[in-house]
């Protein structure tokens, strides 16, 4: 399956067609190379994460569907919740709710503003001012738990609680299209992070073991870097975490561990 460029002219977002009902909305001009995903069903649509908040992602989703859009949060980090305030319905796992409501523990506003503006390679919109940038905070509409199922009419999404990168990190499996949306649990190019005090290397390892056992995955979509990985990455990830466990490397301070396509920073 080849991801194709959709002809939406936009100065900040890159919109790519995964299939006729699934879109990636990417922010390649920022160092985090973050992807959000719009999944369209018969009755409603789901937006998996809302990006950095540097520009208005709703301007894009309004061009792609007229259906009501509900936001599913893979985890509450700034680069995934930037546009949450533009939508009425927001889901988050119960263990990340406090961060959504009160802000991320241990992360200062000054650090957020420093990170949001560094290594940007294309012009930002005039509405973006890093000195006044405010990360989203607010009450979710509903809480998610492991095993929850969301129906979009003709499309079924299953929620897997996959902590490690954050306490309430989730992975979403589209059981209709067999796409696995892994958030920051699994991607390529740069190390998968679990070295902050709010992370857990051992939890992340167990979460990868969990998703590696999901049957019939056709494509893996991480929230950063390469858009769409072959499902063979799940076996590689499983083998990698077995190595980390057997060598007692699944703990803070053990550094960067590199494998064929993926790496980890603990």
C-alpha positions as CSV (number, residue, x, y, z in Angstrom):
1,X,0.0,0.0,0.0
2,X,1.4,3.3,-1.1
3,X,0.4,6.5,0.7
4,X,-0.5,9.2,-1.8
5,X,-0.4,13.0,-1.5
6,X,-3.8,14.7,-1.5
7,X,-4.1,17.9,-3.4
8,X,-5.0,20.2,-0.5
9,X,-2.8,23.3,-0.8
10,X,-1.8,24.3,2.7
11,X,1.2,26.3,4.0
12,X,1.7,24.2,7.2
13,X,0.0,20.8,7.0
14,X,0.7,18.0,4.6
15,X,-2.4,15.8,3.9
16,X,-1.9,12.3,2.6
17,X,-4.4,9.7,1.5
18,X,-4.1,6.3,3.2
19,X,-7.3,5.1,1.6
20,X,-10.5,6.8,0.5
21,X,-11.7,7.0,4.1
22,X,-8.4,7.5,6.0
23,X,-6.1,10.5,6.0
24,X,-2.8,11.4,7.6
25,X,-2.4,15.1,8.5
26,X,1.3,15.8,9.1
27,X,3.4,18.6,10.3
28,X,6.7,18.0,8.5
29,X,8.0,21.6,9.0
30,X,8.5,20.9,12.7
31,X,11.3,18.7,14.2
32,X,8.8,16.3,15.7
33,X,7.4,15.3,12.3
34,X,4.1,14.5,14.0
35,X,1.1,12.8,12.3
36,X,-2.6,13.0,13.2
37,X,-5.1,10.7,11.5
38,X,-8.6,11.2,10.3
39,X,-10.8,8.1,10.1
40,X,-14.1,8.5,8.4
41,X,-17.1,6.2,9.0
42,X,-20.7,6.3,7.9
43,X,-22.1,8.1,10.9
44,X,-19.1,10.1,12.2
45,X,-15.4,10.5,12.0
46,X,-12.5,10.1,14.4
47,X,-9.4,12.3,14.6
48,X,-6.6,10.5,16.3
49,X,-4.7,13.4,18.0
50,X,-4.7,17.0,16.9
51,X,-1.1,17.9,16.4
52,X,1.1,20.7,17.7
53,X,-1.4,23.6,17.7
54,X,0.9,25.8,15.6
55,X,-1.8,26.0,13.0
56,X,-5.5,25.3,12.9
57,X,-6.0,21.6,12.1
58,X,-9.8,22.0,11.9
59,X,-9.3,24.0,8.7
60,X,-8.0,20.8,7.2
61,X,-10.5,18.3,8.6
62,X,-13.4,20.6,7.5
63,X,-12.2,20.1,4.0
64,X,-12.1,16.3,4.3
65,X,-15.5,15.5,5.9
66,X,-18.8,17.1,6.9
67,X,-19.5,14.4,9.5
68,X,-19.2,15.1,13.2
69,X,-15.6,14.6,14.4
70,X,-14.6,13.0,17.7
71,X,-11.0,13.3,19.0
72,X,-9.2,10.2,20.4
73,X,-6.1,11.2,22.3
74,X,-3.2,8.6,22.1
75,X,-1.6,10.4,25.0
76,X,-1.4,13.8,26.6
77,X,1.8,15.3,25.3
78,X,1.9,18.8,23.8
79,X,2.5,17.7,20.2
80,X,-0.6,15.5,20.2
81,X,-3.2,17.8,21.8
82,X,-2.5,21.2,20.2
83,X,-5.9,21.4,18.4
84,X,-8.1,19.7,21.0
85,X,-9.8,23.0,21.8
86,X,-11.2,23.1,18.2
87,X,-13.4,20.1,18.7
88,X,-16.4,19.4,21.0
89,X,-15.8,15.7,21.7
90,X,-12.5,14.5,23.2
91,X,-11.6,11.0,24.5
92,X,-8.6,10.3,26.7
93,X,-7.5,7.3,28.8
94,X,-8.3,7.8,32.4
95,X,-4.7,7.7,33.5
96,X,-3.8,10.7,31.3
97,X,-6.9,12.7,32.3
98,X,-5.2,14.7,35.0
99,X,-2.5,15.9,32.5
100,X,-5.2,17.0,30.1
101,X,-7.1,18.9,32.7
102,X,-4.2,20.4,34.8
103,X,-1.1,20.2,32.5
104,X,1.7,17.7,32.2
105,X,3.4,17.1,35.5
106,X,7.0,18.3,35.7
107,X,6.9,20.2,32.4
108,X,7.2,24.0,32.6
109,X,5.5,26.4,30.3
110,X,8.9,27.9,29.4
111,X,10.2,24.5,28.4
112,X,7.1,23.9,26.2
113,X,7.5,27.2,24.5
114,X,11.2,26.5,23.9
115,X,10.5,23.1,22.4
116,X,7.6,24.2,20.2
117,X,9.7,26.8,18.3
118,X,13.0,25.0,17.7
119,X,14.1,23.5,14.5
120,X,11.2,24.7,12.3
121,X,12.0,24.4,8.6
122,X,9.1,26.2,6.9
123,X,7.3,29.5,7.7
124,X,4.8,29.3,10.5
125,X,1.4,31.0,10.3
126,X,1.2,34.6,11.4
127,X,-1.2,33.5,14.2
128,X,1.6,31.5,15.9
129,X,3.6,33.2,18.6
130,X,5.8,30.9,20.6
131,X,6.2,33.5,23.4
132,X,2.4,33.3,24.1
133,X,1.8,29.7,23.1
134,X,-0.5,27.9,25.5
135,X,-0.9,24.1,25.5
136,X,-4.4,22.9,25.6
137,X,-6.0,22.1,29.0
138,X,-9.6,21.1,29.5
139,X,-12.0,18.4,30.6
140,X,-12.5,15.4,28.3
141,X,-15.9,14.4,27.1
142,X,-15.3,10.7,28.1
143,X,-12.7,8.4,29.4
144,X,-11.2,5.4,27.6
145,X,-10.2,2.0,29.1
146,X,-8.4,-1.0,27.8
147,X,-10.8,-3.1,25.5
148,X,-13.2,-0.2,24.8
149,X,-14.7,-0.3,21.3
150,X,-15.8,2.8,19.3
151,X,-18.2,2.4,16.4
152,X,-18.2,4.9,13.5
153,X,-21.1,3.2,11.8
154,X,-19.4,0.8,9.5
155,X,-16.0,1.1,11.2
156,X,-14.9,-0.4,14.4
157,X,-12.0,0.8,16.6
158,X,-10.6,-1.1,19.5
159,X,-8.6,0.6,22.3
160,X,-5.5,-1.0,23.9
161,X,-4.0,0.6,27.0
162,X,-0.3,0.7,26.2
163,X,1.5,2.7,29.0
164,X,5.2,3.4,29.1
165,X,5.6,6.6,27.1
166,X,2.8,8.1,29.3
167,X,0.7,6.4,32.0
168,X,-2.5,6.6,29.9
169,X,-1.0,6.0,26.4
170,X,-3.3,4.0,24.1
171,X,-3.0,2.2,20.8
172,X,-6.0,2.1,18.4
173,X,-6.7,-0.9,16.2
174,X,-9.0,-0.2,13.3
175,X,-10.6,-3.7,13.1
176,X,-12.3,-2.8,9.8
177,X,-9.3,-1.7,7.8
178,X,-6.7,-3.6,10.0
179,X,-4.7,-0.4,10.6
180,X,-2.8,-0.2,13.9
181,X,-2.3,3.4,15.2
182,X,0.6,3.2,17.7
183,X,1.0,6.8,18.8
184,X,4.5,7.2,20.4
185,X,4.7,3.5,21.4
186,X,6.2,2.4,18.1
187,X,7.7,4.4,15.2
188,X,11.0,4.4,13.3
189,X,13.9,6.8,12.5
190,X,14.3,8.3,16.0
191,X,14.5,6.5,19.4
192,X,11.2,5.7,21.1
193,X,11.3,7.7,24.3
194,X,10.9,6.3,27.8
195,X,13.5,8.2,29.8
196,X,11.5,11.1,31.4
197,X,10.5,10.7,35.0
198,X,6.8,10.3,33.9
199,X,7.7,7.4,31.6
200,X,8.3,3.7,32.3
201,X,10.7,1.6,30.2
202,X,9.4,-1.7,31.7
203,X,5.8,-0.7,31.0
204,X,6.7,0.3,27.4
205,X,8.3,-3.1,26.9
206,X,5.2,-4.9,28.1
207,X,3.0,-2.7,25.9
208,X,5.0,-3.6,22.8
209,X,4.6,-7.3,23.7
210,X,0.9,-6.7,23.9
211,X,0.4,-5.0,20.5
212,X,2.7,-7.5,18.8
213,X,0.1,-10.2,19.5
214,X,-2.7,-8.3,17.7
215,X,-3.7,-10.5,14.7
216,X,-4.3,-9.4,11.1
217,X,-2.5,-6.0,11.2
218,X,-2.1,-4.8,7.7
219,X,-0.2,-1.5,8.4
220,X,1.3,0.2,11.4
221,X,1.0,4.0,11.7
222,X,3.2,5.6,14.3
223,X,2.6,9.3,15.2
224,X,6.1,10.4,14.0
225,X,8.5,10.0,11.1
226,X,7.8,7.4,8.4
227,X,4.1,7.3,7.5
228,X,3.0,3.6,7.4
229,X,5.3,0.7,8.4
230,X,4.9,-2.9,7.3
231,X,3.5,-5.2,10.0
232,X,6.8,-7.0,10.1
233,X,7.9,-4.1,12.4
234,X,5.8,-5.7,15.1
235,X,7.9,-8.9,15.1
236,X,11.1,-6.8,15.1
237,X,9.8,-4.8,18.1
238,X,8.7,-8.0,19.9
239,X,12.2,-9.5,19.4
240,X,13.9,-6.3,20.5
241,X,12.0,-6.0,23.8
242,X,12.7,-9.7,24.5
243,X,16.4,-8.9,24.1
244,X,16.1,-5.8,26.4
245,X,14.3,-7.8,29.0
246,X,16.7,-10.7,29.0
247,X,19.7,-8.3,29.4
248,X,17.9,-6.2,32.1
249,X,18.0,-3.1,29.9
250,X,14.4,-2.2,30.3
251,X,15.1,0.4,33.0
252,X,16.0,4.0,33.3
253,X,19.6,5.1,32.5
254,X,20.5,2.2,30.2
255,X,20.8,4.6,27.2
256,X,19.9,4.1,23.5
257,X,19.3,0.6,22.2
258,X,19.3,0.3,18.4
259,X,17.9,-2.5,16.3
260,X,17.1,-2.8,12.5
261,X,14.3,-0.3,12.0
262,X,13.6,0.9,15.6
263,X,15.5,2.1,18.6
264,X,14.7,3.0,22.2
265,X,16.0,5.6,24.7
266,X,15.7,4.6,28.3
